[in-house]
Amino acid sequence: MFETLYLTPATGALTVFVVVVCGHLYRQNWKSDAPNARLRAWLYGVPAGIGLLALAFVPLKF
């Protein structure tokens, strides 16, 4: 079932880019302490966390 689940180099690089951007925005949001900071923290943190989990547990196929 999961034999066809893998990351190609392009999707892996795109995932790394998304994780870095979301992590940077999460950190900026944390430091700004805006009125709706908690909602934005979730909006930036969830994609970063999912991306890191995908990079950790989904194999890369060349």
C-alpha positions as CSV (number, residue, x, y, z in Angstrom):
1,M,0.0,0.0,0.0
2,F,2.7,2.5,0.9
3,E,5.2,1.3,-1.7
4,T,4.2,4.1,-4.0
5,L,4.5,6.8,-1.3
6,Y,7.9,8.6,-1.7
7,L,9.3,12.0,-2.3
8,T,11.1,12.9,-5.5
9,P,14.0,15.3,-5.3
10,A,11.8,18.2,-6.6
11,T,9.1,17.6,-4.0
12,G,11.7,17.1,-1.3
13,A,13.3,20.4,-2.2
14,L,9.9,22.1,-2.3
15,T,9.0,20.7,1.1
16,V,12.3,22.0,2.6
17,F,11.6,25.4,1.2
18,V,8.0,25.5,2.6
19,V,9.3,24.3,6.0
20,V,12.0,27.0,6.1
21,V,9.6,29.8,5.1
22,C,6.9,28.7,7.6
23,G,9.4,28.3,10.3
24,H,10.8,31.8,9.7
25,L,7.2,33.3,9.7
26,Y,6.4,31.4,12.9
27,R,9.5,32.9,14.6
28,Q,8.7,36.4,13.4
29,N,5.1,36.0,14.6
30,W,6.3,34.8,18.0
31,K,8.5,37.8,18.4
32,S,5.9,40.4,17.2
33,D,3.3,39.5,19.8
34,A,0.4,40.7,17.6
35,P,-3.2,40.6,18.7
36,N,-4.0,37.5,16.6
37,A,-0.6,35.9,17.2
38,R,-1.9,32.5,18.4
39,L,-4.0,31.9,15.3
40,R,-1.0,32.8,13.0
41,A,1.3,30.6,15.1
42,W,-1.0,27.7,14.3
43,L,-1.2,28.6,10.6
44,Y,2.5,28.7,10.3
45,G,3.4,25.9,12.7
46,V,1.2,23.2,11.4
47,P,2.6,23.2,7.8
48,A,6.1,23.4,9.2
49,G,5.5,20.4,11.5
50,I,3.8,18.3,8.8
51,G,6.6,19.1,6.4
52,L,9.3,18.1,8.9
53,L,7.4,14.8,9.6
54,A,7.2,14.1,5.9
55,L,10.9,14.8,5.4
56,A,11.7,12.5,8.4
57,F,9.5,9.5,7.6
58,V,8.7,9.5,3.8
59,P,11.6,8.0,1.8
60,L,13.3,9.9,-1.0
61,K,13.4,8.1,-4.4
62,F,15.8,9.2,-7.1
